[in-house]
C-alpha cells in the first residue's frame, strides 16, 4: 500500500522538490520578530511615559502573542518526515 507522499510523487513528479515551507517559515518568522520588536518598543515607551499600560496595550500584547501560532504550525508542517521503517519489512 502506497503512502500519501508516494501517491503524490507518482501523480505529480517534481512536487517534492517544490517545498516552499522553509522559505515561508523564514519570511513569516522574520516579519513576526520585527513586529514583536515594535510591540516591545511600544509597551516600553508607554510604560515609561505614562507609568501604566492601557487596555489597548493589553490587546496589542494579545495580538502579538497570537501571531506566533501560525509560525509554530508551519514549523511543524515543514519539519522533515522521519523515514518509516516499512522498508525493513
Secondary structure, DSSP 4 states (H G I P E B T S, - for coil): ---HHHHHHHHSTTGGGG--HHHHHHHHHHHHHHHHHHHHHHHHHHHHHHSS--HHHHHHHHHHHHTHHHHHHHHHHHSPPPPPGGGG-
